[in-house]
Amino acid sequence: MAHEAISDLRSRAFEARSLAGRTYMVICQFQDSVSVPPHVAMGMVASCVVK
């Protein structure tokens, strides 16, 4: 499966489980290598409100 297809499936899975009016936190758990901090430690987090 292509990388874009996997990302698309994850987006749709989140959308399908989201409830209107709720706020969700998005946290990036990637880490490029063991010698650098994980993305979340560098502030790669966001919140979104489902409409």
C-alpha positions, 0 to 999 in steps of 0.5 A: 500500500502506498504511503498516501493511501495509509495516511488517507485511511488513518484520516478517515478512521479518525473522522469516523470516530470523531463526535461533533462538538468534541475537542481532540488532541493530535500528537505526533509520535514520530522520532526521526532517530534515537539521537534526536528528540521525538516530535512531540517534545519539539511541540508538534501537537495540535487540537481540533474541534469537530463541527 
